[in-house]
Amino acid sequence: MKNWKDIISHTTFRYLDQTGLSMFQHKPYTAITSFAIDDTLALSVSDGDSPPAVRLWVHPDTIVLGIPDARLPYIQEGVRFLADEGYHVVVRNSGGLAVNLDRGVLNISLVLPGVKNISIYDCYEAMVSFVKYMLRDLTNEIEAYEIVGSYCPGDYDLSIHGKKFAGISQRRIKDGAAIQIYLDVAGNSQKRAAIIRQFYAISKKDAETNFDFPTVDPNVMASLSELLGTALTVADMKSRVYKALENFSSQIIETNFSAGEIETFEKRLQQMEKRNEAVASMQ
């Protein structure tokens, strides 16, 4: 597997910590906002208006569905179940299937330009090598391969001893890409997985579908805290992200959105809200 420097030659990065409030205080800060922000950053780096960016984000009690999930035969019943359990449900615009987010899950978006010359797989491997690097003092046993029985399974599931703690998706716009990873840092991973398993049981029932939805096994998923036997927190991981970024770059800048980026964000937010109209009406 390639490492970060084999793929990414940039030395200046933009850092955005949005694990608290969004920079757009007049807008509700939900996962819909986050996906619109990542689209904005992807366009900004594509056009050369921003250096590559690393963005951190956290959302409480949110189920993020993939596009295929929204087509489940009994999706309305499934969304109502999630809403009754206290979850906000959104449909993202990047790849993958349903994931369960809460305050113990740290999301990292790596936003890169020039991706017409970088393969999708190389972008995934850049994120994998970044995570391995920032956890290098705690473990050298992180592997990347599909964990069957996990939710949102994929070739770049991150696991330790066969138990998944992270999944990666990717969104490409023009010549920019947002590589998004969720890191299950702390909390009850089995409960998170059980919620997704029940969602699929309700939303699919015994119907035949063209898409192969996972049969979720909570036993194949765990938090980093569980896997490493260390009481990690999201704050700990944020510190590790920043320190790793310092080691990979010569300059880190922290700037607010420009007027042009805010205009782009408003347009992308409207698109995300449009995408989510049907699911929003079910909650």
MOJO-V540366 format. One record per residue. N is the residue number from 1. RES is the residue in three letters. SS is DSSP state (alpha for helix, beta for strand, coil for the rest). PHI is phi in radians with two decimals (999 if undefined). NEAR is the number of other ideal C-beta (glycine too) atoms within 12 Angstrom. Layout:
BEGIN
[[N;RES;SS;PHI;NEAR] [N;RES;SS;PHI;NEAR]]
END
This chain:
BEGIN
[[1;MET;coil;999;23] [2;LYS;coil;-1.22;21] [3;ASN;coil;-1.74;19] [4;TRP;alpha;-0.89;33] [5;LYS;alpha;-1.23;17] [6;ASP;alpha;-1.23;14] [7;ILE;alpha;-1.93;31] [8;ILE;coil;-2.02;34] [9;SER;coil;-1.81;18] [10;HIS;coil;-1.18;28] [11;THR;coil;-2.03;17] [12;THR;beta;-2.02;23] [13;PHE;beta;-2.27;35] [14;ARG;beta;-1.65;32] [15;TYR;beta;-2.04;32] [16;LEU;beta;-2.25;40] [17;ASP;beta;-1.67;29] [18;GLN;beta;-2.05;34] [19;THR;coil;-1.39;32] [20;GLY;coil;-1.84;18] [21;LEU;coil;-1.70;17] [22;SER;coil;-1.20;30] [23;MET;coil;-1.19;27] [24;PHE;coil;-1.79;24] [25;GLN;coil;-1.13;12] [26;HIS;coil;-1.45;13] [27;LYS;coil;-2.00;22] [28;PRO;coil;-1.04;20] [29;TYR;coil;-1.66;25] [30;THR;coil;-2.09;34] [31;ALA;alpha;-1.11;44] [32;ILE;alpha;-1.05;38] [33;THR;alpha;-1.04;35] [34;SER;alpha;-1.06;43] [35;PHE;alpha;-1.20;39] [36;ALA;alpha;-1.18;45] [37;ILE;alpha;-1.12;42] [38;ASP;alpha;-1.12;47] [39;ASP;alpha;-1.06;39] [40;THR;alpha;-1.07;42] [41;LEU;alpha;-1.14;47] [42;ALA;alpha;-1.08;42] [43;LEU;alpha;-1.20;34] [44;SER;alpha;-1.16;37] [45;VAL;alpha;-1.25;38] [46;SER;alpha;-1.07;28] [47;ASP;coil;-1.48;21] [48;GLY;coil;1.37;14] [49;ASP;coil;-1.53;25] [50;SER;coil;-2.56;34] [51;PRO;coil;-1.22;31] [52;PRO;coil;-0.89;43] [53;ALA;beta;-2.21;43] [54;VAL;beta;-2.13;46] [55;ARG;beta;-2.15;43] [56;LEU;beta;-1.92;36] [57;TRP;beta;-2.62;43] [58;VAL;coil;-2.40;35] [59;HIS;coil;-2.34;37] [60;PRO;coil;-1.35;22] [61;ASP;coil;0.69;26] [62;THR;beta;-2.25;38] [63;ILE;beta;-1.80;46] [64;VAL;beta;-1.76;46] [65;LEU;beta;-1.57;46] [66;GLY;coil;-1.50;36] [67;ILE;coil;-1.03;24] [68;PRO;coil;-1.09;25] [69;ASP;alpha;-1.02;37] [70;ALA;alpha;-1.14;30] [71;ARG;alpha;-1.81;23] [72;LEU;coil;-1.02;33] [73;PRO;coil;-1.10;22] [74;TYR;coil;-2.10;23] [75;ILE;alpha;-1.03;35] [76;GLN;alpha;-1.08;22] [77;GLU;alpha;-1.15;22] [78;GLY;alpha;-1.13;36] [79;VAL;alpha;-1.16;32] [80;ARG;alpha;-1.09;20] [81;PHE;alpha;-1.03;27] [82;LEU;alpha;-1.10;35] [83;ALA;alpha;-1.10;25] [84;ASP;alpha;-1.14;17] [85;GLU;coil;-1.45;25] [86;GLY;coil;1.65;16] [87;TYR;coil;-1.74;35] [88;HIS;beta;-1.57;30] [89;VAL;beta;-1.97;43] [90;VAL;beta;-2.35;41] [91;VAL;beta;-1.93;38] [92;ARG;coil;-1.52;43] [93;ASN;coil;-1.90;35] [94;SER;coil;-1.87;40] [95;GLY;coil;-1.23;29] [96;GLY;coil;1.79;33] [97;LEU;coil;-2.14;36] [98;ALA;coil;-1.08;45] [99;VAL;beta;-2.31;48] [100;ASN;beta;-1.97;45] [101;LEU;beta;-1.93;42] [102;ASP;coil;-2.69;32] [103;ARG;coil;-1.26;24] [104;GLY;coil;-1.68;34] [105;VAL;beta;-2.02;42] [106;LEU;beta;-1.74;42] [107;ASN;beta;-1.77;46] [108;ILE;beta;-2.14;45] [109;SER;beta;-1.95;47] [110;LEU;beta;-1.81;49] [111;VAL;beta;-1.93;44] [112;LEU;beta;-2.12;46] [113;PRO;beta;-1.63;35] [114;GLY;coil;1.18;26] [115;VAL;alpha;-1.39;31] [116;LYS;alpha;-1.13;16] [117;ASN;alpha;-1.88;13] [118;ILE;coil;-2.18;28] [119;SER;coil;-1.22;18] [120;ILE;alpha;-0.99;25] [121;TYR;alpha;-1.18;21] [122;ASP;alpha;-1.13;27] [123;CYS;alpha;-1.11;41] [124;TYR;alpha;-1.08;37] [125;GLU;alpha;-1.18;30] [126;ALA;alpha;-1.08;40] [127;MET;alpha;-1.17;45] [128;VAL;alpha;-1.03;37] [129;SER;alpha;-1.17;32] [130;PHE;alpha;-1.13;43] [131;VAL;alpha;-1.14;43] [132;LYS;alpha;-1.05;29] [133;TYR;alpha;-1.14;27] [134;MET;alpha;-1.29;35] [135;LEU;coil;-1.92;31] [136;ARG;coil;-1.09;19] [137;ASP;coil;-1.41;14] [138;LEU;coil;-1.79;24] [139;THR;coil;-2.83;23] [140;ASN;coil;-2.13;12] [141;GLU;coil;-1.93;19] [142;ILE;beta;-1.27;33] [143;GLU;beta;-2.17;25] [144;ALA;beta;-2.12;31] [145;TYR;coil;-2.90;20] [146;GLU;coil;-1.18;21] [147;ILE;coil;-1.70;33] [148;VAL;coil;-1.14;21] [149;GLY;coil;1.69;24] [150;SER;coil;-1.46;41] [151;TYR;coil;-1.48;43] [152;CYS;coil;0.87;43] [153;PRO;coil;-1.24;34] [154;GLY;coil;-2.93;33] [155;ASP;coil;-1.09;25] [156;TYR;coil;-1.96;37] [157;ASP;coil;-1.08;38] [158;LEU;beta;-1.79;44] [159;SER;beta;-2.54;35] [160;ILE;beta;-2.29;32] [161;HIS;coil;0.94;18] [162;GLY;coil;1.41;23] [163;LYS;beta;-1.98;30] [164;LYS;beta;-1.41;46] [165;PHE;beta;-2.20;45] [166;ALA;beta;-2.74;45] [167;GLY;beta;-2.42;48] [168;ILE;beta;-2.16;42] [169;SER;beta;-2.27;40] [170;GLN;beta;-2.54;37] [171;ARG;beta;-2.26;38] [172;ARG;beta;-1.96;30] [173;ILE;beta;-2.36;30] [174;LYS;coil;0.89;22] [175;ASP;coil;-1.92;20] [176;GLY;beta;-2.19;36] [177;ALA;beta;-2.43;42] [178;ALA;beta;-1.89;46] [179;ILE;beta;-1.67;47] [180;GLN;beta;-1.97;46] [181;ILE;beta;-2.22;47] [182;TYR;beta;-1.80;50] [183;LEU;beta;-1.97;44] [184;ASP;beta;-1.36;45] [185;VAL;coil;-1.49;42] [186;ALA;coil;-2.63;29] [187;GLY;coil;1.85;31] [188;ASN;coil;-1.63;21] [189;SER;alpha;-1.16;38] [190;GLN;alpha;-1.15;25] [191;LYS;alpha;-1.15;23] [192;ARG;alpha;-1.00;42] [193;ALA;alpha;-1.17;38] [194;ALA;alpha;-1.12;21] [195;ILE;alpha;-1.12;35] [196;ILE;alpha;-1.17;44] [197;ARG;alpha;-1.03;30] [198;GLN;alpha;-1.18;28] [199;PHE;alpha;-1.01;39] [200;TYR;alpha;-1.18;40] [201;ALA;alpha;-1.07;22] [202;ILE;alpha;-1.36;26] [203;SER;alpha;-1.39;36] [204;LYS;alpha;-1.87;31] [205;LYS;coil;0.92;18] [206;ASP;coil;-1.80;11] [207;ALA;coil;-1.22;18] [208;GLU;coil;-1.39;11] [209;THR;coil;-2.25;19] [210;ASN;coil;-1.27;11] [211;PHE;coil;-1.75;19] [212;ASP;coil;-1.58;13] [213;PHE;coil;-1.42;32] [214;PRO;coil;-1.27;36] [215;THR;coil;-1.65;19] [216;VAL;coil;-1.35;34] [217;ASP;coil;-1.99;24] [218;PRO;alpha;-0.98;26] [219;ASN;alpha;-1.28;19] [220;VAL;alpha;-1.72;28] [221;MET;beta;-2.22;44] [222;ALA;coil;-2.76;33] [223;SER;coil;-1.51;37] [224;LEU;alpha;-1.04;40] [225;SER;alpha;-1.03;27] [226;GLU;alpha;-1.14;25] [227;LEU;alpha;-1.18;31] [228;LEU;alpha;-1.72;26] [229;GLY;coil;1.09;14] [230;THR;coil;-2.31;20] [231;ALA;coil;-1.37;17] [232;LEU;coil;-1.39;30] [233;THR;coil;-2.21;23] [234;VAL;alpha;-1.05;35] [235;ALA;alpha;-1.06;21] [236;ASP;alpha;-1.05;25] [237;MET;alpha;-1.20;38] [238;LYS;alpha;-1.03;30] [239;SER;alpha;-1.09;20] [240;ARG;alpha;-1.16;31] [241;VAL;alpha;-1.05;38] [242;TYR;alpha;-1.13;25] [243;LYS;alpha;-1.15;21] [244;ALA;alpha;-1.13;29] [245;LEU;alpha;-1.11;37] [246;GLU;alpha;-1.02;19] [247;ASN;alpha;-1.26;19] [248;PHE;alpha;-1.55;30] [249;SER;coil;-2.33;26] [250;SER;coil;-1.77;14] [251;GLN;beta;-2.60;17] [252;ILE;beta;-2.09;26] [253;ILE;beta;-2.04;19] [254;GLU;coil;-2.22;22] [255;THR;coil;-2.22;20] [256;ASN;coil;-1.29;18] [257;PHE;coil;-1.18;29] [258;SER;coil;-1.32;19] [259;ALA;alpha;-1.04;11] [260;GLY;alpha;-1.15;16] [261;GLU;alpha;-1.16;32] [262;ILE;alpha;-1.11;22] [263;GLU;alpha;-1.11;17] [264;THR;alpha;-1.12;31] [265;PHE;alpha;-1.01;34] [266;GLU;alpha;-1.03;23] [267;LYS;alpha;-1.18;18] [268;ARG;alpha;-1.19;34] [269;LEU;alpha;-1.13;32] [270;GLN;alpha;-1.05;19] [271;GLN;alpha;-1.12;21] [272;MET;alpha;-1.15;34] [273;GLU;alpha;-1.12;25] [274;LYS;alpha;-1.10;17] [275;ARG;alpha;-1.03;26] [276;ASN;coil;-1.73;31] [277;GLU;alpha;-1.01;17] [278;ALA;alpha;-1.14;20] [279;VAL;alpha;-1.15;38] [280;ALA;alpha;-1.09;23] [281;SER;alpha;-1.25;13] [282;MET;alpha;-1.51;28] [283;GLN;coil;-1.63;27]]
END
